[in-house]
């Protein structure tokens, strides 16, 4: 195993530069301030969640009404309709 690691390191397949491991990411450039939450983001998150739940409940109610309508049509045994 050690021979394979030496060969891979010689071919630069293994990261050999430890300085890259301690670089600062651009996405964590400033420290978060938890005293002042991002209220716009919070409002958008909760608003989106509420809208999705409302759509889900509306769609469910429509599906139940359609199911009841089809179920009622199947129980209809009138000879004059067909």
One Martini backbone bead per residue (centre of mass of N, CA, C, O) as a GRO file, in nm:
protein
   82
    1UNK     BB    1   0.057   0.064  -0.020
    2UNK     BB    2   0.299   0.256  -0.004
    3UNK     BB    3   0.380   0.230  -0.301
    4UNK     BB    4   0.116   0.347  -0.417
    5UNK     BB    5   0.140   0.626  -0.282
    6UNK     BB    6   0.411   0.705  -0.405
    7UNK     BB    7   0.316   0.686  -0.700
    8UNK     BB    8   0.079   0.888  -0.677
    9UNK     BB    9   0.253   1.127  -0.576
   10UNK     BB   10   0.437   1.135  -0.826
   11UNK     BB   11   0.165   1.190  -1.014
   12UNK     BB   12  -0.034   1.384  -0.853
   13UNK     BB   13  -0.303   1.226  -0.717
   14UNK     BB   14  -0.219   1.342  -0.448
   15UNK     BB   15  -0.260   1.566  -0.213
   16UNK     BB   16   0.035   1.775  -0.125
   17UNK     BB   17  -0.107   2.051  -0.041
   18UNK     BB   18  -0.163   2.196   0.272
   19UNK     BB   19  -0.244   2.497   0.202
   20UNK     BB   20  -0.536   2.436   0.081
   21UNK     BB   21  -0.679   2.343   0.353
   22UNK     BB   22  -0.651   2.664   0.480
   23UNK     BB   23  -0.844   2.804   0.313
   24UNK     BB   24  -1.070   3.050   0.238
   25UNK     BB   25  -1.390   3.081   0.188
   26UNK     BB   26  -1.623   3.275   0.015
   27UNK     BB   27  -1.885   3.175   0.191
   28UNK     BB   28  -1.707   3.254   0.480
   29UNK     BB   29  -1.617   3.564   0.503
   30UNK     BB   30  -1.849   3.617   0.716
   31UNK     BB   31  -1.991   3.657   1.005
   32UNK     BB   32  -2.260   3.568   1.172
   33UNK     BB   33  -2.566   3.738   1.275
   34UNK     BB   34  -2.793   3.634   1.531
   35UNK     BB   35  -2.934   3.912   1.620
   36UNK     BB   36  -3.000   3.950   1.293
   37UNK     BB   37  -3.223   3.832   1.115
   38UNK     BB   38  -3.344   3.717   0.805
   39UNK     BB   39  -3.661   3.813   0.741
   40UNK     BB   40  -3.695   3.763   0.443
   41UNK     BB   41  -3.615   3.463   0.445
   42UNK     BB   42  -3.822   3.372   0.654
   43UNK     BB   43  -4.075   3.466   0.499
   44UNK     BB   44  -4.025   3.300   0.243
   45UNK     BB   45  -4.023   3.022   0.374
   46UNK     BB   46  -4.307   3.032   0.511
   47UNK     BB   47  -4.470   3.117   0.261
   48UNK     BB   48  -4.401   2.875   0.084
   49UNK     BB   49  -4.505   2.660   0.276
   50UNK     BB   50  -4.800   2.762   0.288
   51UNK     BB   51  -4.857   2.744  -0.018
   52UNK     BB   52  -4.804   2.441  -0.048
   53UNK     BB   53  -5.018   2.346   0.154
   54UNK     BB   54  -5.262   2.475   0.014
   55UNK     BB   55  -5.228   2.323  -0.252
   56UNK     BB   56  -5.246   2.038  -0.133
   57UNK     BB   57  -5.532   2.063  -0.012
   58UNK     BB   58  -5.678   2.143  -0.270
   59UNK     BB   59  -5.599   1.892  -0.436
   60UNK     BB   60  -5.721   1.685  -0.244
   61UNK     BB   61  -6.016   1.782  -0.262
   62UNK     BB   62  -6.043   1.736  -0.568
   63UNK     BB   63  -5.977   1.431  -0.563
   64UNK     BB   64  -6.213   1.348  -0.378
   65UNK     BB   65  -6.442   1.452  -0.560
   66UNK     BB   66  -6.371   1.275  -0.804
   67UNK     BB   67  -6.395   1.004  -0.662
   68UNK     BB   68  -6.695   1.034  -0.581
   69UNK     BB   69  -6.807   1.068  -0.868
   70UNK     BB   70  -6.706   0.795  -0.983
   71UNK     BB   71  -6.841   0.618  -0.768
   72UNK     BB   72  -7.133   0.710  -0.839
   73UNK     BB   73  -7.132   0.620  -1.140
   74UNK     BB   74  -7.088   0.310  -1.081
   75UNK     BB   75  -7.366   0.281  -0.909
   76UNK     BB   76  -7.515   0.338  -1.158
   77UNK     BB   77  -7.823   0.141  -1.282
   78UNK     BB   78  -7.916   0.260  -1.552
   79UNK     BB   79  -8.068   0.171  -1.865
   80UNK     BB   80  -8.112   0.461  -2.008
   81UNK     BB   81  -7.799   0.563  -2.023
   82UNK     BB   82  -7.665   0.319  -2.217
   0.00000   0.00000   0.00000
